């Protein structure tokens, strides 16, 4: 930043600072007043207060942890039981009760890696679904610690108990539109939470390599497609995107100063069994089965809205590929001993499809005609088009998506009907099928 204009302006406005209070104190007071006014009198303050209380409560009253029995469960879950043809790793998976976290945890455990989960089970969407995922992971021998990634004391304890080789950091506040209702939750989870995780990792002995979930949303208002990792990401269209972009910059800092090996993954519209109810494919399915209308967005002049829909199994293969190709962190005792690996990859399907085509596939699978309401895309952070260039991930991670949208949605619909309506005729008819993530049932 060029300091000369600022210095000139400061001299011109010297009279503003003739108060006996030091400038730092004056500006600090002003900043605190602004924050107070924003959080107590802004239109979003009431709608966000509930979620803010949840964030604070998760730090104070999460399930009790500590003690010999608890440590025994932690160590047992994180113990490597790899076969002779796989050199196992021990992974702390944050957000393990989430959509991507639960799938990755199962995949790691199946191949013999040690896996310990961490999740605060917040109510951004139905906690019962997260608890059902937790039960699935427990049957696979995976223990999920009930706690918040912002709890520095808990993180230090976990790293003291287990010398993790890797961290798969998937805990985050997701969703683009929800940021307009509860902006502080995004800063709490996606910025403060990431810093908390990096702080614990850089102080651990040994330092683990970190793979974390960024987002395709960082491309924001970029018009060049397909999106490549070298494209500009300085024009976010939502607060969610801004927090993920901030995360990438924070990752650079911890890599540069502390020698943490860090890999960021930009996910593109992940879908599949055990998915998130706030995603369009999920609530379209729910509302179509209930006979409700669905809102389908269109762009300016009736242009198409399209997404690079990526099936969960393909995302899992990319996450495991990133974990398997990480280099060791180079720091010791919080001090950098040499340059460390810093990477970012797109994980998408490379075949963007119109949302209208998604609806058409669901109509065929559900045998229901959708009552579609075509509306203009609101200015709430959504973008019209996403398309991933995955050549970097293909070359470095061996990443190769294999699931087309119709195949993936068929597996999702089968899971949905068995989970929410096991008595339906469609559910019974689909039970003879198999493969993919449906095997999680």
N, C-alpha and C positions, 0 to 999 in steps of 0.2 A: 504494500500500500504506500502511495506517495504521501509522505508526512508533511511536505512543505506547505500545501494549501491549508491543511489543518492547523499548522503552526501559525500561519498568517491570520487565519480566522480567530484563533485563540487570542492573539495580540489585539485584534480589533475589538474583541468583546471582553477585554480584561476587566472592565468596570462591573461586569456581572459577578465577579468573584471577589469583591471587596469585603465580603462577610468574614468575620473572624473564624468561622468554621472552615476547616480544611476542605479543599475541593472534593476529596474522596468521600468524606462524610456527607457533604451536601448531595452529591450524586447518589450515594447509597440510600439516603433518606428518600430522595425523589423516586428512585427505582422501586423501593418497598411500597411507597404510596401508590404507584401505578399498578403494581401487582395486586395490591389490596383492592383497588377500585375495579380492576378487571375481573378478579375471581368472585367478588361479592356483589357486583352490580351488573355484570354482563348478562345478556339474555340466556346464555348457556349455563349460568351458574347453578340454577335449580336442577336442570336436567342432568348435569354432571355430578351433582353432590352425592347421589347414591353410589355411583361407580367409584368416586373418590374415596368414600367411606370404605368400600370393598377393598380398594388398594391398600388403605392404611390398616384395615382389619387383618388382611392377609399376613402382614408382618407381625402382628401382635398375637393372633389367636389361631394360627395354623396348627395342625395336629402336633402334639408333643413329640419332640425328637431328642435323641441323646440316650445315653445309657448303654450297658453292655449288650442287651438283647437287640436294641436298635442298630448298634454298630455291627453286630453279627449279621443282621439282614442286609445291611449295606454292603459289607464285604462279600457275602455270598452272591448277591446279585451282580456285583462288579467283577467276580472271578472269571478269568478266561478259561474256557473249556474247549479250545479249538482242536480241530482234527490235525493229523500229521501234515496235511497238504495246505493248511492255512495258518499263517503266523498271526495269532490273535492280538486284539487290541482291547483296552479297557476304556469304555466311553461313558461320559456323563452326558445324558440327553436331557436338555431343558425343554419344557413344553411336551413332555413325553406322553401326556394324556390327550394331546391335540391330534389333529388329523394326520399331518405328516410325521409328527413325532412318534405316534403309536406304530405306524407302519415301519418306520426306520428301526425302531427298537426291536420289533419282532424279527425283521430281516437280519439285524446284527446278531441277535441271540441265536437264531437258527444256524448260523454258520460258526457258532462257538465263541463269539466275542463276549467279553464282560460288558454288561449294560446296567447302569443305574439311572433311573428317571427322576426328574424334579418337575413339579407342577403345582400351581396354586389353586387350580380348579375354580377359577372365577366364573361369574355367570354372564359373560358377554353373550354366550348362547347356552342352551340347556345343559346344566352341570351333569344331569343324569346320563347324557351321552358320553361325557368325559369319564364318568365313573364306570360306565359299561366298557369303555376302552381299557380303563385301569384293570378291571376284572379279567379282561382278555390277556393283558400283559402279565398279570399275576399267575395265571394258569401256565404261562410260558416261563415262569421263574424270574420275572422282572419286577423288582421292587421300585415303586414310585414314592419318593419322599414328598410329603405334602408341605410345601413351603414356597416362598417367593424368591425370585432371582435377585431381588434388591436386598435380601437379608444377608448382609456381608458376613455376619457371625456364622450363619448356617453354611454358607459357601466355604468359609475357611475350615469349618469342621469336616465337611465332605472331602476336601482336598487333603486334610490331615489323616483321615481314615483310609482313603484309597489313593494311591499314586496313579491317577488317570493318565493314560497316554494321549487321549483325545477328548475334546468336548464338541458335541454337536448341539449348537445353540439355536433352538427353534422357538423358544418362548418369545412371544411378542403380542402386542395388541394389533389384531388384524382388522381388515375392512377399511374401505375408502370413505364411505358415507357416514359411518358412525363418528368419525373425527369431528363432524360439524356439531354433534351433540355432546361429546365428551373429549375435548382436545387434550386435557391434562393426562388422560389415561395413556395416550400415545407417547408423551414425553416420559412418563413414569416407566412404561414397559420397554419402549424401543430405544430410548436414549439412556436414561438412568440405569435401566436394567442391563443394557449392553456394557456400560462402563463398569457396573458392579461385577459382571462376569469377567471382564478383562482384568480388573483389579485382582480378583482372586486367582486368576490363571497366571498372571505375571509374577505373583508372589509365591506360587506353589513350587515345590521341589519334588519331582522334576516339573518344569513348565510343560503343559500339554499343548499340542497343536489344536487350533480352534477352527472349526468349520461352522459357519453361521448363515442364517437365512436373510438375505437382502430381498429385493423384489424387482420384478419387471417394471413396477410403478416408477422407479427412479428415472426412466426415460421420459416421463412427463409429456410435455408438449412437443417432443421431438417428432418431426414429420418424416425423417428418413427411415425407410424400412427395407429389409428387416433390421431390427435393432441389433447393433454390435457392441461389444464391451468397450470399444474405443470411441463410441458416439458420446456426444455431450449429454450430461445428466444434471444440468444446472437450472432447469426450468420445471420443477415439480408442479403437478396439477392438483395435489392434495397434501394435507398435513401428514397423512400416512406416508406418502412418497418422500416428503421432506425429512421425516424421521429416519427413513431407511437410507436416504442419501447422507444424512448426518452420521449414521452408523458406519458407512463406508469410509468417511473421513476420520472418524474416531479409530477405526481399525488401522488406518495408516499410521496414526500417532503411536498406538501401542506396538505396532510392528517396528516402527522406526526407533522408538526410545527404549523399549524393553526386550526386543528380539522375539516377540511372539510370532509363531508361524500361523498365519490367518488366511482362510479361504472364504470368500463371500459367494453365495449362490443366488442368482436372480431368478426366482421361480415365475413361470408364466401360467396363470389360471389353472391351478391344480384341481382335479376332480376325481371322484371314485368312491368306493365303499368306505363307510365310516367318515364321510366327509363333513364339511362345515355347513350347518343349516342356513347361514347367511349368504351362501353362494347361489347364483341364479339357477343352476341346474337342479339344486336341492329344493329350493322353495317353489320352483316351477312344478316339480314332481308332486310336492305336497298339495299345492293349490289346484292343480289339474285333477288330482284324485278326489279332492273335496268339492269339485264343481265350481270353484271360484275362478274369476278372471285373472289373467296374468298381464303385467305391463311389459311390453317389449319396446326397447329404445330404438330410435332411428336418428341418424345424423342430419346435418343441414341438407335441405333440398331432398329429403327422403333417402339420403345415402345410407349405406350399410354400416352397421356396427358389428365388428368381428373380433374374435378372440383366438389366441393360440392355445387352445385347450390341451392340457398335458395330463395324461393319466398318471395316477399315483404310483404305480409300479415303475414307470419310467423315471419319475422324480426320485424314488428310492434308489434306483440304480445309479443315478447321478450323485446322490449324497454319499453312497458307499464308495463310489469311484473317487470322490473328493477326499474322503477319509483315507483311502488306501494309497493315495498319491501325495499326501502331505509330507513335508520334510519336518524334522524335529525343530522345535523352538530352540533359540540359541542363548536365552537368558538363564541366569542362575541367581537365586536370592533377590530377584527383582532388578538385576543389572544385566544389560545386554553384553554378550561376549562376541557377537559377530552378526553379520547380515542374516536376515531370516526371510523365509518365503512369504510373499504377499500376492494373492491371486483373486480374481473374480471371474465367474462364469455365468453365462445364460443357460438355464435348463428349461427348454420348451419343446414343442412338438414340430415346429417349423411349418405347420399347415394351418394357418388361420382360417376359421370358418365363420360364416354369419351366424348371429344368435338365432335368427329365424330357422336355420338348418338344425340347430340344437333342439328347438321346439318341435320341429317336424319329426325328428328321431324319437323324442319322448312320446309324441302322439302315437306312433306306431308301436312302441314298446308297451305303453300303458293301455293301448286300445281306447284312448279317450281323445276327443276333439277339444283342443284348447280354445278357450274364449279369450282371444288376444286383444289387448288394448294397445294400439300403436301410439307411442307418445315420443315427443322430442326428448333427447338426452338432456337431463338437467345439468346445470353447472355446479355439480357437487363434488367434483374431483375425478369422476370417471373420464376415461379417454375413449376415443372412437375405435381405435384399432391397435392391436398388438401382434407382433410377429418377431420371433426369435431367430437370430443367426447363431447356430450352435456349433459352428466349425471349430471354435477354440476348445469347447468341451469334448467334442469328438476326438480331437487330436491329443489332448492332455489327459482326459479322464476315460477315454474309450466309451463315451456316452453315445447311445444310439436308441432313441425312442422307437417303440415298435407297435404301440396301440393306437388305432384310429378311434375317432370319436364314437362311432356307432358301437364298436366292440366294447369300449370302456363304459358307455352309458348302459349297455345291456347288463354288465356286471354290477353297476351301481343300482339299477332298478331292481335286480334280483335281491341284492342286499337290503335295499330300502323296504321292500315288501316283506321280507322275512323278519326284519327288525321291528317295523312299525305295525304291520298287518299280516302276521303269519297265517291267518285263516283265509286270506283272499285266494281266489282261484288262480290268479296270475302267480302268486307266490308258490303255490303247490306245484303248478306247472313248471316253474323255473328251477325246482330243487334237483332235477336230474342233471342240470348243467354243472360246470365246474371250471376251475382254473383261475389264475390270477389271484387278486386279493380276496376273491370270494372264499378262498380257503381259510380266511381268518374267522369265518362264522363257526 
